[in-house]
Amino acid sequence: MADFGATEPTELAAFRAEAREWLEANVPQSVRNAPEMTMEQMEGGGKPTADAELWRQRIGAKGWGVPTWPKQYGGGGLSAAEARVLAQEMARIGARNPIVGMGPGMFGSTLLEYGTEEQKQRHLPPIVRGELRWCQGFSEPGAGSDLASLQTKAEDKGDHWLINGQKIWTSGAQYADWCFCLCRTDNTKKHEGISFILIPMHQPGVEARPIKMISGASGQCETFFTDAKASKDDLVGQLNGGWAIAKRLLQHERNGMGNRSEGGPRQAENLGDIAKRYVGVDDTGRLADADLRGRITLQKMDEQALKLTVRRAAAEAKGNANVSTATSIMKNVSMKSAQDRSELLVEIYGAQGLGWEGDAFKPEELSEVRGWLAGKAFSIFGGTHEVQNNIISKRILGLPDPTSGASK
């Protein structure tokens, strides 16, 4: 582990000492260096242990699960530099942030920008404490890459919205308390006829059907709304102004995917050290497989380059409320880095990387195999690699759209 804090400013060094002391006192030993959470667990599946629940309550009360959110809504109120220090200190002792899912990762940051004060006070504190789960109602069977063609309808019934339609790939819908949903409120326009509405999931007329995935989990669902209701107060932003909010939310999602490089228990142990245990070393103490040694080195270089680029992009985007296309680059590169790491780990494990269940395999081995399979979907989540490449080519590189007939 790197010697963090060796040359940092006095104020940041003081915060590091504070964070280290608090974490040592509040992170139960049993949750340190726990196996990587599955996507289903991140979205609310499974029952946490008593210690895991205690850790959630402690960090939720501290506000450090969402460290840069304002204190007035329960967040940590930390600077970006302090949040990075906190992440490093959590990784140092193998502590995972239990405040995860769509609420803190996507919806909350969007509500901070577009929500009314009443909406922020009502919805953000429970997210900070990890008390409520959110799911995302965007994609539909006939509206995937062309999301703006969505047909789920919200009718104005005077004192409430009446919701009818179907969503697909709704992560964690079977566990969610609320759904932030794109609904059509004007049939005469495409992008300008969409509104961003918050829908309670625990009501008649809402059905979530889990979809079995290749990893064996059911992290995604097909979700049906049949005369479901939403309060008029749960329209976020302007009527028919949901498309701009959706684009901003997707930026937060892709940015969060890019920030996976910033550390955590999974990143705490060096791939080279793991490989030495499984593959062995030569007479000089180096990893015996020279080819594998080279590929691990390249992976570490890519991870470090990504980490530094994410930090630079975050600094450049500070205070910029416009939707940035740079997140498309970060999303693609970060997901490729995560997939490459999983591929290497499964290869390093050898026969132990073929396990699905049973006492012959360690928990981290079983977790990594399932994570490796689940990670294949990262190329689709948050907009496919192909969609992101189109955004990069047109909006960053300025290349012509081949579908417009102006490709020459």
VMD Tcl script that draws the C-alpha trace (Angstrom):
set ca {
  {0.00 0.00 0.00}
  {1.30 3.44 -0.91}
  {2.53 5.77 1.84}
  {-0.32 8.24 1.53}
  {0.15 11.58 3.23}
  {3.95 11.76 2.95}
  {4.07 15.14 1.18}
  {0.52 16.52 1.39}
  {-0.50 19.91 2.86}
  {-0.79 20.26 6.63}
  {-4.60 20.59 6.59}
  {-5.01 17.48 4.48}
  {-2.56 15.55 6.63}
  {-4.59 16.55 9.69}
  {-7.78 15.29 8.05}
  {-6.05 12.04 7.12}
  {-5.15 11.51 10.77}
  {-8.74 12.28 11.79}
  {-10.18 9.91 9.18}
  {-7.74 7.14 10.08}
  {-8.57 7.41 13.79}
  {-12.33 7.44 13.16}
  {-12.22 4.50 10.77}
  {-10.08 2.40 13.10}
  {-12.58 3.02 15.88}
  {-15.77 2.51 13.86}
  {-15.19 -0.13 11.17}
  {-15.91 -3.57 12.70}
  {-13.13 -6.07 12.11}
  {-15.48 -8.60 10.55}
  {-16.39 -6.31 7.64}
  {-12.80 -5.42 6.73}
  {-11.46 -7.05 3.58}
  {-14.82 -8.71 2.94}
  {-15.39 -10.26 -0.52}
  {-16.40 -7.91 -3.30}
  {-20.13 -7.18 -3.23}
  {-22.18 -8.55 -6.10}
  {-24.30 -6.16 -8.16}
  {-27.39 -7.66 -6.53}
  {-26.00 -7.03 -3.03}
  {-25.15 -3.45 -3.96}
  {-28.75 -2.87 -4.98}
  {-30.16 -4.29 -1.75}
  {-30.23 -8.07 -2.14}
  {-29.30 -10.30 0.79}
  {-29.43 -9.73 4.53}
  {-26.43 -7.88 6.03}
  {-24.65 -9.19 9.10}
  {-25.04 -7.40 12.42}
  {-21.60 -5.84 12.02}
  {-22.33 -4.75 8.43}
  {-25.54 -3.09 9.62}
  {-23.67 -1.38 12.46}
  {-21.08 -0.07 9.99}
  {-23.84 1.29 7.74}
  {-25.44 3.10 10.65}
  {-22.15 4.60 11.79}
  {-20.97 5.91 8.43}
  {-24.52 7.03 7.61}
  {-24.67 9.13 10.78}
  {-21.24 10.57 9.99}
  {-22.26 11.45 6.43}
  {-19.09 9.96 4.97}
  {-20.95 7.51 2.74}
  {-21.54 10.52 0.47}
  {-18.60 12.60 1.66}
  {-18.94 15.63 -0.64}
  {-22.70 16.14 -0.22}
  {-23.69 19.23 1.84}
  {-23.98 18.77 5.57}
  {-27.45 20.35 5.58}
  {-28.75 17.15 3.93}
  {-26.69 14.82 6.10}
  {-23.64 14.55 3.86}
  {-20.02 14.82 4.91}
  {-19.41 18.31 3.55}
  {-15.87 17.32 2.55}
  {-13.79 18.75 -0.27}
  {-12.85 16.54 -3.21}
  {-9.32 16.23 -1.83}
  {-10.63 15.19 1.59}
  {-12.98 12.66 -0.01}
  {-10.04 11.17 -1.89}
  {-8.07 10.89 1.37}
  {-11.06 9.20 3.01}
  {-11.27 6.68 0.15}
  {-7.56 5.95 0.49}
  {-7.85 5.41 4.25}
  {-10.85 3.13 3.80}
  {-8.92 1.11 1.23}
  {-5.95 0.93 3.62}
  {-7.94 -1.10 6.15}
  {-10.15 -2.90 3.62}
  {-13.31 -0.99 4.49}
  {-16.06 -0.80 1.88}
  {-18.52 2.08 1.66}
  {-21.93 0.52 2.48}
  {-23.89 3.55 1.23}
  {-24.22 2.32 -2.34}
  {-26.77 1.91 -5.10}
  {-28.73 4.20 -7.37}
  {-29.61 6.67 -4.61}
  {-26.13 7.90 -3.69}
  {-24.55 6.98 -7.01}
  {-26.92 8.70 -9.42}
  {-30.18 10.14 -8.14}
  {-29.00 12.11 -5.12}
  {-26.40 14.14 -6.99}
  {-29.00 14.96 -9.64}
  {-31.59 16.01 -7.07}
  {-29.03 18.34 -5.49}
  {-28.98 20.24 -8.79}
  {-32.60 20.06 -9.94}
  {-34.74 19.37 -6.89}
  {-36.74 21.81 -4.81}
  {-35.62 22.42 -1.25}
  {-38.57 20.35 -0.01}
  {-37.58 17.45 -2.27}
  {-33.98 17.59 -1.06}
  {-34.98 17.65 2.61}
  {-37.39 14.76 2.11}
  {-35.33 12.43 -0.06}
  {-31.62 13.07 0.55}
  {-31.17 12.32 4.30}
  {-32.57 8.76 3.99}
  {-30.17 8.15 1.09}
  {-27.25 9.44 3.16}
  {-28.14 7.03 5.95}
  {-28.71 4.11 3.59}
  {-32.29 3.71 4.77}
  {-34.10 3.80 1.40}
  {-33.32 2.16 -1.93}
  {-33.84 3.71 -5.35}
  {-34.09 2.22 -8.84}
  {-33.87 3.80 -12.28}
  {-36.83 3.70 -14.66}
  {-35.23 4.65 -17.98}
  {-34.88 1.86 -20.56}
  {-37.93 0.17 -22.08}
  {-38.32 -2.88 -24.35}
  {-38.68 -0.52 -27.32}
  {-36.46 2.29 -26.04}
  {-32.89 1.31 -25.30}
  {-30.19 3.24 -27.14}
  {-32.95 5.49 -28.52}
  {-34.18 6.26 -25.02}
  {-36.18 9.30 -26.09}
  {-38.66 7.02 -27.86}
  {-39.94 5.80 -24.47}
  {-43.70 5.31 -24.09}
  {-44.35 4.93 -20.34}
  {-47.07 7.52 -19.78}
  {-47.76 9.85 -16.85}
  {-51.22 11.41 -16.98}
  {-52.06 14.51 -14.98}
  {-55.07 13.62 -12.83}
  {-55.25 16.92 -11.00}
  {-53.95 15.88 -7.59}
  {-51.61 13.09 -8.78}
  {-49.87 11.47 -11.75}
  {-51.24 8.18 -13.11}
  {-48.42 5.99 -14.46}
  {-48.79 3.22 -17.05}
  {-46.04 1.45 -18.96}
  {-43.09 -0.94 -18.75}
  {-39.40 -0.51 -17.98}
  {-36.60 -3.04 -18.53}
  {-33.19 -3.73 -16.92}
  {-34.35 -1.92 -13.79}
  {-31.47 -2.69 -11.41}
  {-32.64 -3.53 -7.89}
  {-36.31 -2.83 -8.60}
  {-37.39 -5.80 -6.47}
  {-35.68 -4.19 -3.44}
  {-36.31 -0.51 -4.18}
  {-38.54 1.83 -2.20}
  {-38.61 4.52 -4.91}
  {-38.03 4.81 -8.66}
  {-36.77 7.90 -10.49}
  {-38.56 7.47 -13.77}
  {-38.71 9.04 -17.21}
  {-42.32 9.30 -18.33}
  {-43.99 10.71 -21.40}
  {-46.17 13.68 -20.53}
  {-46.58 15.05 -24.07}
  {-47.18 12.76 -27.06}
  {-46.71 15.53 -29.63}
  {-42.96 15.93 -28.98}
  {-40.11 13.44 -28.55}
  {-37.34 14.78 -26.29}
  {-39.41 17.75 -25.12}
  {-42.34 15.54 -24.09}
  {-40.54 13.67 -21.29}
  {-40.74 14.41 -17.56}
  {-38.69 13.18 -14.60}
  {-41.05 11.78 -11.94}
  {-40.43 10.00 -8.61}
  {-42.64 6.95 -8.06}
  {-43.15 5.01 -4.79}
  {-42.52 1.32 -5.47}
  {-44.56 -0.09 -2.56}
  {-48.04 0.43 -3.96}
  {-50.65 -1.47 -5.99}
  {-49.94 -1.30 -9.70}
  {-46.15 -1.71 -9.45}
  {-44.68 -5.13 -10.27}
  {-40.97 -5.95 -10.53}
  {-40.03 -9.28 -12.13}
  {-36.35 -10.27 -11.57}
  {-34.27 -11.37 -14.58}
  {-31.77 -14.20 -14.04}
  {-28.31 -13.14 -15.23}
  {-25.23 -15.11 -16.35}
  {-23.59 -14.61 -12.94}
  {-26.46 -16.45 -11.24}
  {-27.81 -13.26 -9.67}
  {-30.98 -11.35 -10.48}
  {-29.81 -7.77 -10.15}
  {-32.06 -6.45 -12.94}
  {-35.82 -6.58 -13.44}
  {-38.58 -5.89 -15.90}
  {-40.91 -3.45 -14.15}
  {-44.59 -2.87 -14.89}
  {-46.66 0.18 -13.92}
  {-50.41 -0.32 -14.11}
  {-52.37 2.71 -12.88}
  {-49.58 3.43 -10.39}
  {-49.66 6.83 -8.71}
  {-47.12 9.56 -8.00}
  {-47.63 12.77 -6.09}
  {-47.71 16.03 -8.05}
  {-44.89 17.15 -5.73}
  {-42.67 14.38 -7.09}
  {-42.16 15.96 -10.49}
  {-38.49 16.98 -10.56}
  {-37.70 20.10 -12.57}
  {-40.06 21.47 -15.17}
  {-42.93 19.61 -16.83}
  {-41.58 18.10 -20.08}
  {-38.06 19.05 -19.00}
  {-36.97 15.56 -17.99}
  {-34.60 14.92 -20.89}
  {-32.03 17.47 -19.70}
  {-32.20 16.03 -16.19}
  {-31.78 12.50 -17.56}
  {-28.64 13.51 -19.46}
  {-27.18 15.04 -16.31}
  {-28.03 11.93 -14.29}
  {-26.35 9.69 -16.87}
  {-23.28 11.88 -16.56}
  {-23.25 11.19 -12.81}
  {-23.66 7.48 -13.53}
  {-20.78 7.40 -16.03}
  {-18.64 9.57 -13.78}
  {-19.29 7.16 -10.92}
  {-18.20 4.28 -13.13}
  {-15.04 6.20 -13.96}
  {-14.37 6.81 -10.29}
  {-14.22 3.06 -9.63}
  {-10.48 3.53 -10.12}
  {-10.17 5.52 -6.90}
  {-9.71 2.52 -4.66}
  {-11.67 0.30 -2.29}
  {-11.14 -3.16 -0.80}
  {-10.96 -4.80 -4.21}
  {-8.10 -2.50 -5.18}
  {-6.37 -2.74 -1.79}
  {-4.24 -5.79 -2.62}
  {-1.76 -5.63 -5.45}
  {-2.42 -8.01 -8.33}
  {1.26 -8.91 -8.31}
  {1.10 -10.02 -4.67}
  {-1.94 -12.19 -5.38}
  {-0.18 -13.71 -8.40}
  {2.90 -14.57 -6.35}
  {0.74 -16.65 -3.99}
  {-1.05 -18.53 -6.76}
  {1.58 -18.72 -9.51}
  {4.81 -18.69 -7.49}
  {8.09 -16.78 -7.72}
  {11.47 -17.37 -9.36}
  {14.82 -17.50 -7.57}
  {14.99 -13.70 -7.47}
  {11.59 -13.34 -5.78}
  {9.84 -12.10 -8.92}
  {6.59 -13.52 -10.27}
  {7.65 -16.70 -12.09}
  {5.50 -16.13 -15.19}
  {7.28 -13.34 -17.10}
  {4.42 -12.79 -19.55}
  {1.87 -12.51 -16.76}
  {4.25 -10.20 -14.90}
  {4.32 -7.87 -17.90}
  {0.55 -7.85 -18.32}
  {0.01 -7.11 -14.62}
  {2.45 -4.21 -14.90}
  {0.58 -2.80 -17.89}
  {-2.72 -3.14 -16.01}
  {-1.29 -1.23 -13.04}
  {-0.06 1.51 -15.37}
  {-3.49 1.77 -17.00}
  {-5.22 1.96 -13.60}
  {-2.90 4.68 -12.39}
  {-3.26 6.70 -15.59}
  {-7.04 6.40 -15.34}
  {-7.02 7.46 -11.70}
  {-4.99 10.58 -12.44}
  {-7.15 11.44 -15.45}
  {-10.33 11.11 -13.39}
  {-8.91 13.50 -10.80}
  {-7.90 16.01 -13.46}
  {-11.29 15.85 -15.16}
  {-13.05 16.32 -11.80}
  {-10.96 19.41 -11.09}
  {-11.63 20.86 -14.54}
  {-15.37 20.20 -14.26}
  {-15.71 21.76 -10.79}
  {-18.59 24.20 -10.80}
  {-19.55 23.36 -14.39}
  {-23.25 22.53 -14.52}
  {-23.22 21.68 -18.21}
  {-23.36 18.05 -19.30}
  {-19.82 16.95 -20.15}
  {-19.05 14.46 -22.88}
  {-15.74 13.59 -21.19}
  {-17.64 11.16 -18.94}
  {-18.18 8.94 -21.99}
  {-14.42 8.49 -22.26}
  {-14.07 7.83 -18.52}
  {-16.91 5.32 -18.57}
  {-15.47 3.29 -21.44}
  {-11.90 3.31 -20.15}
  {-12.89 2.57 -16.55}
  {-15.10 -0.36 -17.48}
  {-12.39 -1.79 -19.75}
  {-9.89 -1.47 -16.89}
  {-12.25 -3.22 -14.47}
  {-12.93 -6.03 -16.95}
  {-9.22 -6.47 -17.67}
  {-8.50 -6.72 -13.95}
  {-11.17 -9.40 -13.52}
  {-9.79 -11.35 -16.46}
  {-6.32 -11.27 -14.93}
  {-7.55 -12.33 -11.49}
  {-9.46 -15.32 -12.85}
  {-6.37 -16.31 -14.83}
  {-4.16 -15.92 -11.75}
  {-6.46 -18.12 -9.67}
  {-6.03 -20.95 -12.18}
  {-8.24 -23.91 -11.26}
  {-9.43 -21.92 -8.24}
  {-10.85 -19.41 -10.69}
  {-13.31 -21.97 -12.05}
  {-15.42 -22.32 -8.90}
  {-19.12 -21.69 -8.67}
  {-19.84 -23.03 -5.20}
  {-18.45 -25.39 -2.59}
  {-15.95 -25.52 0.28}
  {-13.02 -26.16 -2.06}
  {-13.01 -22.47 -2.97}
  {-12.33 -19.39 -0.87}
  {-15.09 -16.75 -0.65}
  {-13.00 -14.24 -2.59}
  {-12.43 -16.79 -5.37}
  {-16.13 -17.51 -5.74}
  {-16.92 -13.81 -5.57}
  {-14.39 -12.98 -8.27}
  {-15.70 -15.62 -10.67}
  {-19.24 -14.29 -10.38}
  {-17.96 -10.73 -10.52}
  {-16.01 -11.53 -13.67}
  {-19.19 -12.75 -15.36}
  {-21.34 -9.90 -14.02}
  {-18.71 -7.43 -15.19}
  {-19.42 -8.30 -18.81}
  {-22.55 -6.16 -18.47}
  {-20.46 -3.10 -17.58}
  {-20.02 -2.56 -21.31}
  {-23.78 -1.98 -21.47}
  {-24.64 -0.24 -18.18}
  {-24.90 3.53 -18.40}
  {-24.96 3.45 -22.20}
  {-23.18 0.86 -24.31}
  {-19.54 1.17 -25.39}
  {-20.81 1.73 -28.93}
  {-23.12 4.58 -27.88}
  {-20.29 6.20 -25.90}
  {-17.94 5.85 -28.88}
  {-20.51 7.64 -31.05}
  {-20.70 10.47 -28.51}
  {-16.91 10.68 -28.39}
  {-16.56 10.70 -32.19}
  {-19.22 13.35 -32.81}
  {-19.04 15.64 -29.76}
  {-15.37 15.46 -28.83}
  {-13.52 14.58 -32.03}
  {-15.96 16.46 -34.28}
  {-16.26 13.59 -36.75}
  {-19.27 13.55 -39.10}
  {-22.26 11.35 -38.36}
  {-22.14 8.50 -40.91}
  {-25.93 8.20 -40.76}
  {-26.41 11.79 -41.93}
  {-24.93 11.25 -45.38}
  {-22.05 13.62 -44.55}
  {-19.41 10.97 -43.93}
  {-17.10 12.09 -46.71}
}
mol new
graphics top color blue
foreach p $ca { graphics top sphere $p radius 0.5 }
foreach p [lrange $ca 0 end-1] q [lrange $ca 1 end] { graphics top cylinder $p $q radius 0.2 }
display resetview
